[in-house]
Amino acid sequence: MKKTSLYLDRELDEALARRAADEGLTKAELIRRILLGAVQRPPRPRPQAVGIFRSKDGGIARDLERYLAESGFGED
Amino acid sequence: MSVVLDSSVVLALYDAGEPDHDSVRTWMGTLDDDLVTTPLTLTELDCVLAARGGEAARHALWSELEAGVYSVRWWADGLSETLALARRYPFAGLVDASLVALSHRLRTNRIATLDHHFRSMTAPGGEDFIVLPADA
């Protein structure tokens, strides 16, 4: 492997360390995987289910908590 | 770059009867960034889509998750961070709090939502959230 040095701001460095610990990796391995993913990854697919249904009483998306409460979400 | 994803935007995208359907569809059609959500939000969305659009809508979501249209992130301190935020913002439930925690984890202040509650909460660094698609 080729050795490379780069400067990171402290917050990013700490965030990388936390993420590496979360995933059980060394920071170097996490950085390698992120970089590999960035150069190899295809663009995110576009959603295909656009307008897959049409409700007759639309307008709940802006207040889902209220809809869920009124519909008994989470109750048997 | 990542955008935190709330269930309201996906519901409006799938449901052509939602008033925000057209604006969400147009915005989503141009977005290249990763759309990332939490397991709590996914559970909410799965139930709402089943109730509103039936099994077809629910299975469409599952397919799009498999295809990588949306991604889900959780981490070791996710629960404690979510609980702390839910206590700081009593008007927000655990689902919304988990999305704020995710924004901190991803270091982004961009959130895709139709829920006005996020205007009253702060993103990483004490910044206001950029609420999408309204602020696009």
Backbone of each chain as ProteinMPNN parsed JSONL, in Angstrom:
{"seq_chain_A": "MKKTSLYLDRELDEALARRAADEGLTKAELIRRILLGAVQRPPRPRPQAVGIFRSKDGGIARDLERYLAESGFGED", "coords_chain_A": {"N_chain_A": [[0.832, -1.202, 0.0], [0.349, 2.303, -0.544], [1.721, 4.963, 1.309], [-0.005, 7.705, 2.714], [-0.426, 11.067, 3.749], [-2.661, 13.264, 5.422], [-4.356, 16.294, 6.366], [-6.731, 16.709, 8.96], [-9.606, 18.292, 10.343], [-10.155, 18.738, 13.889], [-12.677, 17.932, 14.84], [-13.65, 16.267, 12.803], [-11.744, 14.26, 12.851], [-12.219, 13.199, 15.401], [-14.828, 12.311, 15.031], [-14.426, 10.334, 13.117], [-12.953, 8.537, 14.634], [-14.885, 7.774, 16.527], [-16.771, 6.548, 14.88], [-15.244, 4.46, 13.809], [-14.787, 2.999, 16.135], [-17.421, 2.289, 16.716], [-17.863, 0.484, 14.683], [-15.983, -1.415, 15.024], [-13.455, -1.207, 13.824], [-10.12, -0.239, 12.773], [-9.098, 3.196, 12.648], [-7.734, 3.822, 10.329], [-8.478, 1.75, 8.616], [-11.202, 2.214, 8.418], [-11.187, 4.716, 7.109], [-10.003, 3.957, 4.688], [-12.034, 2.255, 3.704], [-14.18, 4.036, 3.449], [-13.209, 5.803, 1.529], [-12.817, 4.053, -0.606], [-15.436, 3.268, -1.041], [-16.484, 5.701, -1.857], [-15.269, 6.186, -4.327], [-16.013, 3.992, -5.808], [-18.726, 3.637, -5.632], [-21.913, 3.468, -7.159], [-24.207, 6.03, -8.377], [-26.811, 7.091, -6.12], [-29.822, 5.238, -6.388], [-32.813, 6.444, -7.973], [-36.026, 7.026, -6.46], [-38.684, 4.761, -7.239], [-41.291, 4.405, -6.634], [-42.981, 6.553, -6.845], [-45.897, 8.323, -6.268], [-47.391, 5.971, -5.913], [-49.779, 5.347, -4.772], [-52.979, 6.966, -4.257], [-54.393, 8.782, -1.897], [-57.654, 9.597, -0.59], [-57.996, 11.371, 1.345], [-55.8, 13.079, 1.737], [-53.067, 14.9, 3.307], [-52.015, 14.417, 5.717], [-49.322, 14.153, 6.024], [-47.888, 16.344, 6.934], [-48.412, 16.403, 9.589], [-47.848, 13.983, 11.047], [-47.624, 12.861, 13.604], [-49.983, 13.55, 14.888], [-51.851, 12.21, 13.284], [-51.037, 9.569, 13.777], [-51.543, 9.373, 16.498], [-54.312, 9.705, 16.569], [-55.109, 7.562, 15.089], [-54.559, 5.424, 16.613], [-52.041, 4.283, 16.624], [-49.686, 1.833, 17.446], [-51.26, 0.655, 19.296], [-52.945, -2.309, 20.305]], "CA_chain_A": [[0.0, 0.0, 0.0], [1.083, 3.566, -0.576], [1.468, 5.783, 2.502], [-0.506, 9.049, 2.397], [-0.738, 11.906, 4.916], [-3.612, 14.349, 5.152], [-4.778, 17.059, 7.544], [-8.161, 16.655, 9.278], [-9.918, 19.112, 11.509], [-10.253, 17.894, 15.077], [-14.019, 17.337, 14.937], [-13.749, 15.149, 11.862], [-10.88, 13.209, 13.366], [-12.921, 12.554, 16.519], [-15.987, 11.593, 14.489], [-13.905, 9.11, 12.494], [-12.577, 7.617, 15.708], [-16.117, 7.216, 17.097], [-17.367, 5.639, 13.885], [-14.393, 3.268, 13.75], [-15.066, 2.216, 17.346], [-18.762, 1.717, 16.536], [-17.851, -0.604, 13.706], [-14.92, -2.371, 15.361], [-12.378, -1.09, 12.839], [-9.143, 0.819, 13.029], [-9.459, 4.42, 11.922], [-7.147, 3.739, 8.984], [-9.291, 0.851, 7.795], [-12.466, 2.914, 8.133], [-10.928, 5.74, 6.085], [-9.815, 3.256, 3.405], [-13.334, 1.764, 3.215], [-14.993, 5.183, 3.024], [-12.661, 6.312, 0.262], [-13.107, 3.061, -1.643], [-16.865, 3.387, -1.332], [-16.745, 6.959, -2.564], [-14.835, 6.134, -5.73], [-16.611, 2.855, -6.512], [-20.179, 3.545, -5.466], [-22.746, 4.077, -8.196], [-25.112, 7.039, -7.832], [-27.985, 6.571, -5.412], [-30.957, 5.073, -7.3], [-33.97, 7.307, -7.77], [-37.208, 6.263, -6.057], [-39.566, 4.33, -8.33], [-42.668, 4.265, -6.148], [-43.572, 7.898, -6.779], [-47.333, 8.315, -6.554], [-47.844, 4.58, -6.03], [-51.205, 5.343, -4.415], [-53.568, 8.306, -4.114], [-55.405, 8.774, -0.843], [-58.742, 10.564, -0.789], [-57.978, 12.309, 2.479], [-54.402, 13.47, 1.921], [-52.834, 16.057, 4.161], [-51.538, 13.989, 7.043], [-47.852, 14.066, 6.074], [-47.33, 17.461, 7.715], [-48.685, 16.224, 11.014], [-47.958, 12.53, 11.211], [-47.82, 12.486, 15.008], [-51.417, 13.659, 15.185], [-52.507, 11.101, 12.597], [-50.723, 8.327, 14.471], [-52.248, 9.371, 17.778], [-55.753, 9.538, 16.341], [-55.393, 6.255, 14.479], [-54.266, 4.369, 17.573], [-50.766, 3.651, 16.288], [-49.003, 1.196, 18.569], [-52.209, -0.028, 20.176], [-53.435, -3.591, 19.765]], "C_chain_A": [[0.867, 1.254, 0.0], [0.725, 4.402, 0.654], [1.061, 7.197, 2.072], [-0.775, 9.802, 3.693], [-1.773, 12.953, 4.518], [-3.973, 15.028, 6.467], [-6.285, 16.938, 7.703], [-8.427, 17.651, 10.395], [-10.27, 18.192, 12.686], [-11.614, 17.201, 15.181], [-14.162, 16.128, 14.023], [-12.913, 13.973, 12.344], [-11.573, 12.452, 14.501], [-14.118, 11.752, 16.024], [-15.548, 10.295, 13.815], [-13.537, 8.077, 13.554], [-13.813, 6.964, 16.32], [-16.732, 6.19, 16.145], [-16.56, 4.35, 13.795], [-14.657, 2.374, 14.966], [-16.427, 1.55, 17.246], [-18.706, 0.451, 15.69], [-16.732, -1.614, 13.951], [-13.765, -2.364, 14.386], [-11.313, -0.138, 13.357], [-9.569, 2.037, 12.224], [-8.925, 4.364, 10.49], [-8.007, 2.865, 8.074], [-10.626, 1.503, 7.437], [-12.266, 3.944, 7.024], [-10.738, 5.069, 4.719], [-11.158, 2.808, 2.837], [-14.207, 2.908, 2.715], [-14.51, 5.704, 1.669], [-12.951, 5.347, -0.886], [-14.579, 3.14, -2.051], [-17.171, 4.62, -2.161], [-16.357, 6.878, -4.041], [-15.505, 5.005, -6.501], [-18.131, 2.909, -6.559], [-20.93, 4.166, -6.639], [-23.652, 5.124, -7.584], [-26.301, 6.385, -7.125], [-29.149, 6.422, -6.391], [-32.078, 6.053, -6.971], [-35.158, 6.458, -7.301], [-38.113, 5.961, -7.248], [-41.038, 4.336, -7.924], [-43.385, 5.61, -6.035], [-45.052, 7.834, -7.165], [-47.906, 6.921, -6.683], [-49.29, 4.414, -5.554], [-51.671, 6.789, -4.28], [-54.673, 8.23, -3.059], [-56.477, 9.816, -1.143], [-58.774, 11.606, 0.316], [-56.537, 12.72, 2.788], [-54.277, 14.698, 2.804], [-52.365, 15.668, 5.541], [-50.02, 14.061, 7.162], [-47.239, 15.173, 6.922], [-47.544, 17.306, 9.21], [-48.888, 14.744, 11.313], [-48.215, 12.117, 12.655], [-49.302, 12.521, 15.374], [-52.186, 12.505, 14.54], [-52.281, 9.803, 13.363], [-51.461, 8.236, 15.794], [-53.732, 9.076, 17.584], [-56.095, 8.166, 15.768], [-55.056, 5.096, 15.406], [-52.997, 3.607, 17.271], [-50.115, 3.091, 17.545], [-49.936, 0.51, 19.538], [-52.647, -1.325, 19.516], [-54.907, -3.476, 19.395]], "O_chain_A": [[1.994, 1.241, 0.496], [-0.45, 4.53, 0.997], [1.681, 7.803, 1.199], [-1.304, 9.222, 4.642], [-1.75, 13.464, 3.398], [-3.905, 14.422, 7.536], [-7.033, 17.046, 6.732], [-7.596, 17.841, 11.283], [-10.632, 17.03, 12.5], [-11.697, 16.033, 15.561], [-14.719, 15.101, 14.411], [-13.338, 12.822, 12.25], [-11.523, 11.223, 14.56], [-14.396, 10.66, 16.521], [-16.225, 9.274, 13.932], [-13.786, 6.883, 13.382], [-13.815, 5.765, 16.601], [-17.154, 5.11, 16.558], [-17.134, 3.265, 13.713], [-14.741, 1.152, 14.843], [-16.588, 0.394, 17.638], [-19.413, -0.522, 15.953], [-16.556, -2.554, 13.176], [-13.154, -3.404, 14.142], [-11.562, 0.664, 14.257], [-10.306, 1.924, 11.244], [-9.591, 4.808, 9.555], [-8.236, 3.197, 6.911], [-11.119, 1.37, 6.317], [-13.08, 4.035, 6.105], [-11.252, 5.556, 3.711], [-11.408, 2.954, 1.64], [-14.888, 2.784, 1.696], [-15.31, 6.003, 0.782], [-13.285, 5.766, -1.995], [-14.92, 3.089, -3.232], [-18.014, 4.586, -3.058], [-17.04, 7.437, -4.9], [-15.562, 5.053, -7.73], [-18.751, 2.296, -7.428], [-20.608, 5.276, -7.062], [-23.854, 5.114, -6.37], [-26.734, 5.288, -7.479], [-29.446, 7.35, -7.142], [-32.258, 6.439, -5.816], [-35.285, 5.3, -7.699], [-38.287, 6.789, -8.143], [-41.924, 4.277, -8.778], [-44.291, 5.771, -5.218], [-45.408, 7.355, -8.241], [-48.818, 6.702, -7.481], [-49.946, 3.433, -5.905], [-50.862, 7.713, -4.2], [-55.747, 7.681, -3.304], [-56.235, 10.788, -1.857], [-59.494, 12.6, 0.228], [-56.109, 12.712, 3.942], [-55.239, 15.434, 3.021], [-52.323, 16.504, 6.443], [-49.483, 14.034, 8.269], [-46.2, 14.976, 7.553], [-46.92, 18.008, 10.006], [-49.95, 14.318, 11.768], [-48.93, 11.149, 12.912], [-49.806, 11.643, 16.074], [-53.058, 11.901, 15.164], [-53.214, 9.029, 13.574], [-51.945, 7.171, 16.176], [-54.33, 8.303, 18.332], [-57.209, 7.669, 15.932], [-55.238, 3.932, 15.048], [-52.874, 2.431, 17.612], [-50.005, 3.77, 18.566], [-49.493, -0.139, 20.486], [-52.707, -1.412, 18.29], [-55.503, -4.445, 18.924]]}, "seq_chain_B": "MSVVLDSSVVLALYDAGEPDHDSVRTWMGTLDDDLVTTPLTLTELDCVLAARGGEAARHALWSELEAGVYSVRWWADGLSETLALARRYPFAGLVDASLVALSHRLRTNRIATLDHHFRSMTAPGGEDFIVLPADA", "coords_chain_B": {"N_chain_B": [[-22.468, 13.98, 0.47], [-24.928, 14.002, 3.094], [-28.438, 13.746, 3.679], [-30.753, 13.97, 6.232], [-33.528, 11.879, 6.667], [-36.96, 12.134, 7.045], [-40.058, 10.464, 7.823], [-42.31, 11.734, 6.783], [-41.773, 12.907, 4.308], [-41.335, 10.768, 2.57], [-43.827, 9.555, 2.652], [-45.368, 11.603, 1.456], [-44.216, 11.555, -1.049], [-44.931, 9.044, -2.06], [-47.705, 9.093, -1.933], [-49.976, 10.32, -4.017], [-52.092, 11.863, -3.373], [-51.39, 13.582, -1.403], [-50.966, 16.982, -0.398], [-48.372, 18.02, -0.651], [-47.17, 16.468, -2.515], [-46.324, 17.018, -5.222], [-44.267, 18.966, -4.937], [-42.402, 17.602, -3.384], [-41.839, 15.433, -5.058], [-40.646, 16.738, -7.266], [-38.372, 17.883, -6.072], [-37.04, 15.61, -5.045], [-36.409, 14.389, -7.403], [-34.2, 15.675, -8.324], [-32.232, 15.328, -6.509], [-29.075, 14.228, -5.456], [-27.805, 13.471, -3.175], [-27.112, 11.313, -0.324], [-29.835, 9.761, 1.319], [-30.69, 9.419, 4.529], [-31.915, 7.593, 7.26], [-33.378, 6.646, 10.478], [-33.743, 3.558, 12.393], [-36.026, 3.796, 14.004], [-37.618, 5.682, 12.677], [-38.032, 4.345, 10.327], [-39.642, 2.235, 11.136], [-41.964, 3.622, 11.852], [-42.64, 4.679, 9.338], [-43.06, 2.37, 7.808], [-45.376, 1.34, 9.022], [-47.199, 3.449, 8.627], [-47.316, 3.644, 5.836], [-48.376, 1.145, 5.225], [-50.9, 1.416, 6.365], [-51.969, 3.559, 4.936], [-51.456, 3.165, 2.166], [-51.596, 0.501, 1.729], [-50.477, -2.961, 1.3], [-48.985, -2.931, -1.054], [-47.735, -0.436, -1.173], [-46.166, -0.592, 1.083], [-44.477, -2.738, 0.46], [-43.192, -1.648, -1.706], [-41.618, 0.262, -0.47], [-39.884, -1.437, 0.936], [-38.54, -2.62, -1.194], [-37.234, -0.413, -2.237], [-35.544, 0.203, -0.179], [-33.883, -2.037, -0.264], [-32.72, -1.552, -2.72], [-31.171, 0.616, -2.212], [-32.069, 3.202, -2.278], [-32.847, 4.608, -0.043], [-31.104, 4.848, 3.049], [-30.282, 3.346, 6.219], [-29.271, 4.205, 9.454], [-27.691, 3.419, 12.482], [-26.213, 3.482, 15.762], [-23.807, 2.873, 18.433], [-24.251, 4.637, 20.614], [-26.713, 5.571, 20.02], [-29.271, 5.272, 21.24], [-29.031, 6.505, 23.822], [-28.374, 9.116, 23.088], [-30.626, 9.815, 21.632], [-32.637, 9.675, 23.602], [-31.779, 11.72, 25.326], [-32.152, 13.952, 23.704], [-34.894, 13.824, 23.273], [-35.807, 14.439, 25.78], [-34.868, 17.024, 25.99], [-36.398, 18.3, 24.107], [-39.483, 18.416, 24.633], [-41.771, 18.391, 23.06], [-41.209, 16.79, 20.981], [-41.26, 13.456, 19.846], [-39.761, 10.177, 20.279], [-39.082, 9.357, 17.734], [-38.66, 11.706, 16.126], [-36.646, 12.801, 17.714], [-34.661, 10.918, 17.353], [-33.93, 11.442, 14.756], [-32.81, 13.982, 14.942], [-30.629, 13.324, 16.536], [-29.316, 11.7, 14.705], [-28.628, 13.598, 12.778], [-26.66, 14.967, 14.135], [-24.783, 12.952, 14.374], [-24.125, 12.534, 11.697], [-23.188, 14.961, 11.075], [-24.655, 16.972, 9.748], [-26.85, 19.611, 8.743], [-29.043, 19.391, 7.249], [-32.279, 18.404, 6.581], [-34.824, 16.315, 5.416], [-38.067, 16.902, 5.519], [-41.55, 17.401, 6.335], [-42.443, 18.277, 8.626], [-43.06, 20.735, 10.919], [-41.927, 20.893, 13.405], [-39.191, 20.597, 13.412], [-38.163, 23.053, 12.911], [-37.926, 24.175, 15.328], [-35.907, 22.977, 16.629], [-32.386, 22.319, 17.096], [-29.628, 21.939, 14.898], [-26.396, 20.281, 14.398], [-23.773, 22.138, 15.958], [-25.362, 24.132, 16.832], [-26.792, 25.308, 14.839], [-29.599, 26.355, 12.765], [-31.896, 24.014, 11.337], [-31.751, 23.177, 7.879], [-34.546, 22.901, 6.208], [-35.901, 20.637, 4.109], [-38.101, 19.856, 1.36], [-38.639, 22.597, 1.53], [-36.784, 24.701, 2.044], [-35.093, 24.553, -0.073]], "CA_chain_B": [[-23.247, 14.668, 1.505], [-26.106, 13.259, 3.542], [-29.643, 14.443, 4.127], [-31.537, 13.156, 7.157], [-34.832, 11.63, 6.027], [-38.128, 11.917, 7.907], [-41.074, 9.652, 7.152], [-43.331, 12.562, 6.125], [-41.395, 13.172, 2.916], [-41.561, 9.547, 1.784], [-45.283, 9.415, 2.522], [-45.839, 12.569, 0.447], [-43.715, 11.114, -2.359], [-45.68, 7.862, -2.506], [-49.15, 9.359, -1.956], [-50.283, 11.417, -4.945], [-53.161, 12.668, -2.789], [-50.845, 14.519, -0.411], [-50.774, 18.321, -0.982], [-46.955, 18.29, -0.921], [-46.63, 15.426, -3.397], [-45.609, 17.545, -6.395], [-43.017, 19.641, -4.559], [-41.459, 16.569, -2.942], [-41.43, 14.669, -6.245], [-39.721, 17.562, -8.044], [-37.114, 18.012, -5.329], [-36.385, 14.293, -5.002], [-35.934, 14.06, -8.741], [-32.923, 16.344, -8.607], [-31.326, 15.138, -5.368], [-28.078, 13.167, -5.579], [-27.231, 13.166, -1.862], [-27.638, 10.156, 0.4], [-30.99, 9.989, 2.196], [-30.394, 8.516, 5.637], [-32.893, 7.682, 8.335], [-33.104, 5.792, 11.639], [-34.673, 2.422, 12.491], [-37.299, 4.221, 14.592], [-38.37, 6.337, 11.619], [-38.408, 3.314, 9.362], [-40.785, 1.511, 11.702], [-43.11, 4.516, 11.7], [-42.971, 4.78, 7.917], [-43.588, 1.07, 7.399], [-46.754, 1.241, 9.517], [-48.044, 4.476, 7.998], [-47.531, 3.275, 4.433], [-49.301, 0.012, 5.194], [-52.246, 1.909, 6.689], [-52.446, 4.516, 3.934], [-51.333, 2.699, 0.785], [-51.719, -0.957, 1.661], [-49.259, -3.772, 1.222], [-48.179, -2.567, -2.233], [-46.893, 0.704, -0.81], [-45.195, -1.07, 2.054], [-43.469, -3.552, -0.225], [-42.395, -0.731, -2.537], [-40.596, 0.811, 0.427], [-38.879, -2.475, 1.202], [-37.726, -2.768, -2.412], [-36.362, 0.753, -2.386], [-34.481, 0.05, 0.821], [-32.934, -3.021, -0.806], [-32.02, -0.963, -3.861], [-30.262, 1.671, -1.757], [-32.646, 4.548, -2.449], [-32.746, 5.172, 1.302], [-30.28, 4.02, 3.921], [-30.615, 3.4, 7.646], [-28.045, 4.26, 10.269], [-27.801, 3.429, 13.948], [-24.864, 3.408, 16.319], [-23.789, 2.376, 19.809], [-24.825, 5.608, 21.546], [-27.928, 6.123, 19.414], [-30.397, 5.335, 22.171], [-28.83, 7.515, 24.873], [-28.436, 10.439, 22.467], [-32.037, 10.055, 21.285], [-33.377, 9.953, 24.84], [-31.384, 13.047, 25.819], [-32.795, 14.967, 22.852], [-36.343, 13.766, 23.52], [-36.048, 15.165, 27.044], [-34.617, 18.451, 25.747], [-37.5, 18.809, 23.273], [-40.632, 17.613, 25.075], [-42.799, 18.31, 22.013], [-40.773, 15.807, 19.983], [-41.223, 12.078, 20.31], [-38.484, 9.495, 20.076], [-38.742, 9.272, 16.305], [-38.043, 12.979, 15.739], [-35.387, 12.953, 18.459], [-33.642, 10.057, 16.739], [-33.456, 12.113, 13.538], [-31.891, 15.047, 15.364], [-29.39, 12.637, 16.935], [-28.652, 11.273, 13.469], [-28.02, 14.78, 12.14], [-25.412, 15.227, 14.864], [-23.85, 11.884, 14.028], [-23.687, 12.727, 10.308], [-22.693, 16.35, 10.988], [-25.381, 17.692, 8.705], [-28.018, 20.36, 9.216], [-30.064, 19.275, 6.206], [-33.256, 17.367, 6.9], [-35.973, 16.238, 4.519], [-39.245, 16.711, 6.361], [-42.667, 18.347, 6.235], [-42.831, 18.484, 10.025], [-42.58, 22.055, 11.352], [-41.233, 20.794, 14.695], [-37.733, 20.674, 13.246], [-37.782, 24.475, 12.934], [-37.727, 24.558, 16.731], [-34.801, 22.203, 17.182], [-31.121, 22.786, 16.516], [-28.743, 20.996, 14.221], [-25.043, 20.346, 14.956], [-23.178, 23.463, 16.025], [-26.382, 25.107, 17.223], [-27.39, 25.918, 13.647], [-30.956, 25.966, 12.395], [-31.968, 23.016, 10.275], [-32.241, 23.494, 6.538], [-35.677, 21.985, 6.084], [-36.091, 20.372, 2.682], [-37.704, 20.713, 0.244], [-39.095, 23.992, 1.666], [-35.667, 25.648, 2.021], [-34.17, 24.233, -1.185]], "C_chain_B": [[-24.489, 13.835, 1.847], [-27.227, 14.212, 3.901], [-30.391, 13.487, 5.045], [-32.97, 13.073, 6.634], [-35.912, 11.334, 7.066], [-39.183, 11.151, 7.119], [-42.075, 10.499, 6.359], [-43.042, 12.769, 4.644], [-41.633, 11.932, 2.039], [-43.057, 9.309, 1.606], [-45.811, 10.353, 1.436], [-45.369, 12.181, -0.955], [-44.559, 9.965, -2.911], [-47.158, 8.165, -2.724], [-49.44, 10.58, -2.834], [-51.413, 12.299, -4.423], [-52.671, 13.633, -1.725], [-50.598, 15.889, -1.056], [-49.317, 18.624, -1.352], [-46.347, 17.313, -1.929], [-45.784, 16.012, -4.534], [-44.279, 18.193, -6.023], [-41.967, 18.626, -4.107], [-40.943, 15.786, -4.146], [-40.397, 15.458, -7.06], [-38.357, 17.654, -7.364], [-36.341, 16.689, -5.326], [-35.787, 13.928, -6.353], [-34.597, 14.677, -9.081], [-31.86, 16.047, -7.558], [-30.367, 13.974, -5.593], [-27.556, 12.705, -4.222], [-27.844, 11.893, -1.262], [-28.805, 10.581, 1.28], [-30.911, 8.952, 3.307], [-31.432, 8.699, 6.734], [-32.515, 6.732, 9.468], [-34.068, 4.609, 11.655], [-36.027, 2.823, 13.082], [-38.198, 4.834, 13.518], [-38.866, 5.316, 10.606], [-39.611, 2.516, 9.856], [-42.062, 2.328, 11.549], [-43.574, 4.541, 10.244], [-43.601, 3.488, 7.404], [-45.064, 0.944, 7.802], [-47.675, 2.231, 8.817], [-48.324, 4.112, 6.539], [-48.495, 2.098, 4.325], [-50.732, 0.477, 5.427], [-52.815, 2.773, 5.575], [-52.458, 3.953, 2.52], [-51.418, 1.192, 0.623], [-50.382, -1.654, 1.494], [-48.383, -3.396, 0.035], [-47.231, -1.42, -1.9], [-45.796, 0.269, 0.153], [-44.084, -1.861, 1.361], [-42.615, -2.711, -1.173], [-41.296, -0.102, -1.699], [-39.495, -0.21, 0.667], [-37.945, -2.633, -0.006], [-36.758, -1.599, -2.562], [-35.249, 0.764, -1.334], [-33.421, -0.935, 0.324], [-32.096, -2.429, -1.928], [-31.058, 0.146, -3.447], [-30.777, 3.075, -1.997], [-32.549, 5.309, -1.127], [-31.822, 4.27, 2.114], [-30.63, 4.295, 5.378], [-29.332, 3.364, 8.447], [-28.413, 4.214, 11.748], [-26.423, 3.19, 14.513], [-24.964, 3.139, 17.809], [-24.46, 3.33, 20.791], [-26.141, 6.194, 21.046], [-29.075, 6.273, 20.393], [-30.207, 6.442, 23.209], [-28.901, 8.93, 24.287], [-29.873, 10.803, 22.102], [-32.853, 10.403, 22.528], [-33.046, 11.344, 25.378], [-32.075, 14.145, 25.006], [-34.308, 14.976, 23.054], [-36.692, 14.495, 24.815], [-35.824, 16.66, 26.858], [-35.787, 19.085, 24.978], [-38.762, 18.002, 23.598], [-41.727, 17.475, 24.018], [-42.449, 17.252, 20.961], [-40.816, 14.416, 20.598], [-39.865, 11.459, 20.013], [-38.088, 9.444, 18.604], [-38.043, 10.561, 15.852], [-36.701, 13.175, 16.445], [-34.286, 12.102, 17.842], [-33.083, 10.696, 15.469], [-32.519, 13.274, 13.87], [-30.555, 14.427, 15.794], [-28.604, 12.192, 15.699], [-27.973, 12.454, 12.768], [-26.699, 15.135, 12.819], [-24.363, 14.193, 14.48], [-23.266, 12.092, 12.625], [-23.094, 14.117, 10.071], [-23.346, 17.082, 9.81], [-26.527, 18.466, 9.33], [-29.14, 20.319, 8.175], [-30.995, 18.108, 6.518], [-34.433, 17.459, 5.942], [-37.201, 15.918, 5.359], [-40.316, 17.739, 6.019], [-43.135, 18.754, 7.63], [-42.213, 19.791, 10.544], [-41.81, 21.999, 12.668], [-39.724, 20.982, 14.555], [-37.237, 22.113, 13.144], [-37.445, 24.927, 14.355], [-36.588, 23.802, 17.392], [-33.513, 22.616, 16.474], [-30.294, 21.625, 15.98], [-27.35, 21.084, 14.865], [-24.479, 21.768, 14.905], [-24.173, 24.538, 16.405], [-27.049, 25.799, 16.049], [-28.854, 25.518, 13.516], [-30.869, 24.856, 11.356], [-32.33, 23.689, 8.948], [-33.305, 22.454, 6.239], [-36.026, 21.856, 4.599], [-37.385, 19.592, 2.442], [-38.037, 22.197, 0.419], [-37.956, 25.001, 1.493], [-34.712, 25.421, 0.844], [-33.953, 25.454, -2.068]], "O_chain_B": [[-25.015, 13.085, 1.025], [-26.997, 15.329, 4.364], [-30.636, 12.335, 4.686], [-33.548, 14.075, 6.213], [-35.788, 10.403, 7.862], [-39.196, 11.188, 5.889], [-42.63, 10.026, 5.367], [-43.96, 12.803, 3.825], [-42.082, 12.051, 0.899], [-43.502, 8.908, 0.53], [-46.61, 9.944, 0.593], [-46.057, 12.454, -1.938], [-44.862, 9.932, -4.104], [-47.795, 7.571, -3.593], [-49.183, 11.719, -2.444], [-51.666, 13.37, -4.975], [-53.456, 14.422, -1.197], [-50.068, 15.947, -2.166], [-49.063, 19.403, -2.271], [-45.139, 17.336, -2.165], [-44.666, 15.559, -4.78], [-43.277, 17.995, -6.709], [-40.783, 18.773, -4.413], [-39.747, 15.508, -4.243], [-39.389, 14.9, -7.493], [-37.32, 17.518, -8.012], [-35.136, 16.663, -5.575], [-34.773, 13.235, -6.424], [-33.933, 14.248, -10.025], [-30.712, 16.468, -7.701], [-30.799, 12.859, -5.887], [-26.927, 11.651, -4.132], [-28.934, 11.465, -1.641], [-28.764, 11.637, 1.91], [-31.047, 7.754, 3.061], [-31.783, 9.824, 7.091], [-31.465, 6.091, 9.426], [-35.106, 4.655, 10.996], [-37.057, 2.261, 12.71], [-39.393, 4.542, 13.458], [-39.981, 5.418, 10.096], [-40.494, 2.166, 9.073], [-43.107, 1.802, 11.169], [-44.769, 4.435, 9.964], [-44.571, 3.524, 6.648], [-45.893, 0.495, 7.011], [-48.8, 1.889, 8.455], [-49.452, 4.259, 6.067], [-49.337, 2.065, 3.427], [-51.663, 0.002, 4.776], [-54.014, 2.723, 5.301], [-53.377, 4.237, 1.752], [-51.322, 0.67, -0.488], [-49.317, -1.038, 1.539], [-47.162, -3.528, 0.106], [-46.066, -1.433, -2.297], [-44.649, 0.706, 0.05], [-42.901, -1.672, 1.647], [-41.45, -3.028, -1.412], [-40.167, 0.051, -2.165], [-38.311, 0.12, 0.608], [-36.73, -2.76, 0.142], [-35.608, -1.778, -2.965], [-34.154, 1.273, -1.576], [-32.221, -0.701, 0.47], [-30.918, -2.754, -2.077], [-30.222, 0.57, -4.244], [-30.014, 4.038, -1.929], [-32.213, 6.493, -1.097], [-31.77, 3.062, 1.883], [-31.195, 5.335, 5.718], [-28.422, 2.589, 8.154], [-29.337, 4.895, 12.194], [-25.538, 2.731, 13.79], [-26.051, 3.17, 18.386], [-25.16, 2.889, 21.701], [-26.628, 7.191, 21.58], [-29.777, 7.285, 20.382], [-31.122, 7.23, 23.448], [-29.432, 9.839, 24.925], [-30.286, 11.954, 22.244], [-33.667, 11.326, 22.5], [-33.935, 12.062, 25.834], [-32.526, 15.147, 25.561], [-34.93, 16.037, 23.01], [-37.759, 15.1, 24.922], [-36.501, 17.476, 27.485], [-36.116, 20.254, 25.179], [-39.07, 17.023, 22.919], [-42.526, 16.541, 24.076], [-43.294, 16.868, 20.152], [-40.442, 14.235, 21.757], [-38.943, 12.134, 19.556], [-36.904, 9.483, 18.269], [-36.963, 10.51, 15.264], [-35.739, 13.657, 15.846], [-33.123, 12.506, 17.807], [-31.909, 10.518, 15.142], [-31.546, 13.515, 13.155], [-29.487, 14.94, 15.46], [-27.378, 12.298, 15.66], [-26.874, 12.317, 12.232], [-25.743, 15.549, 12.164], [-23.194, 14.526, 14.286], [-22.079, 11.86, 12.391], [-22.568, 14.405, 8.996], [-22.675, 17.719, 8.998], [-27.109, 18.035, 10.326], [-30.072, 21.122, 8.224], [-30.553, 16.973, 6.695], [-34.968, 18.539, 5.692], [-37.356, 14.799, 5.849], [-40.023, 18.807, 5.482], [-44.11, 19.49, 7.779], [-40.991, 19.927, 10.598], [-41.114, 22.953, 13.015], [-39.064, 21.469, 15.473], [-36.04, 22.372, 13.273], [-36.765, 25.933, 14.554], [-36.336, 23.972, 18.584], [-33.55, 23.191, 15.386], [-30.27, 20.52, 16.523], [-27.149, 21.881, 15.781], [-24.683, 22.499, 13.935], [-23.87, 25.728, 16.313], [-27.788, 26.766, 16.233], [-29.297, 24.507, 14.061], [-29.903, 24.767, 10.599], [-33.11, 24.64, 8.907], [-33.005, 21.277, 6.042], [-36.392, 22.827, 3.936], [-37.732, 18.736, 3.256], [-37.739, 22.988, -0.475], [-38.143, 26.042, 0.864], [-33.645, 26.033, 0.78], [-33.212, 25.383, -3.049]]}, "name": "protein", "num_of_chains": 2, "seq": "MKKTSLYLDRELDEALARRAADEGLTKAELIRRILLGAVQRPPRPRPQAVGIFRSKDGGIARDLERYLAESGFGEDMSVVLDSSVVLALYDAGEPDHDSVRTWMGTLDDDLVTTPLTLTELDCVLAARGGEAARHALWSELEAGVYSVRWWADGLSETLALARRYPFAGLVDASLVALSHRLRTNRIATLDHHFRSMTAPGGEDFIVLPADA"}
